[in-house]
Every structure is written in structure tokens, then in C-alpha cells.
Amino acid sequence: MRGEEETDLAIQRYGDTVRRLCMLHLKNEADSQDIFQTVFLKYLLYRGEFESPEHEKAWFIRVTLNACKDLLKSVFRSRTVSLEELSPQYAAGLTDDSREVWRAALALPPKYRDVIYLHYYEGYTAPELSEILGRKVNTIYTDLTRARGKLKEMLGGEGDG
């Protein structure tokens, strides 16, 4: 079991990423807070060691995505929240164009939403995403290409690329 100080440091390092991933998937502040607490409780109780800070961050991403998926599959979950009800703090500081892109990204299917968010907002490369998400590198490249195409379509973009 990890100590309180180590957990506090992890919250400082990875808290924003975990919160954003939760909001990206759950579109709901209350559920996001629940999953946030669950993820850091799992970290507190986790006895394993991490090879590097990158390995630790990948662990947080994987655990967060799995917890979100479990909640979404739950038979007790029957309500949905529109994108307009998203907490303003996640869109704060964005220009109108950026906010439009963010909302379009939220509307993508989860497999595309994940790769777009992790690639563009967290800065992961396709090979890194392959390891984190447990998919082949070429699948990641394909998902990124398809997601960009869907975003372009949603946003009324034209031209090649």
C-alpha cells in the first residue's frame, strides 16, 4: 500500500489527465468525481512498482478508461447528460473554434475519442498509444485517420488534410 504523500504527488501529476478522461467518457461531473476517487484509491492500494513515470501514467490512463467503461456498462446507469451540460471548467480558456472542436471530439465514438484525446491533448505517439490501449500500431494510425475524417465531416472541413 502506498503512503498518503505518494498518493498526493500522483494526484498532482495525473489528476488533470484522469479528470479529463473521465469527463470525455462520462460527460458528467458527479460520475467523473466518483471514478477519479476510484482510480486514486486503486493507486493507493496497488502494491506493484512502476518501471518509469511513463509506465505509471499509462497505468493511470488504462485504469481510468476501464473504470469509465465499467460504469457505462453498469445496469444502474440509465441517465445521460447533453454536451451543453458539461462543466464549464473543462471548456474554460478555449476559443470558440477550440470549443467547437472539443465538442465534436466528445461526440466521436469512444475508440476514436480516446486516440484523438490521448494523441492531441496528452501528446502520445501512435506506438505509445498502441501499448497503452492494447491495440496494434497500425490500428491506432487507422483510428486516428478515421477520427480526423469524422471530425472534418462534423466541422464542415474541406480539402486534404
Secondary structure by P-SEA (a helix, b strand, c coil): cccaaaaaaaaaacaaaaaaaaaaccccaaaaaaaaaaaaaaaaacccccccaaaaaaaaaaaaaaaaaaaaaccccccccccccccccccccccaaaaaaaaaaaaccaaaaaaaaaaccccccaaaaaaaacccaaaaaaaaaaaaaaaaaaacccccc
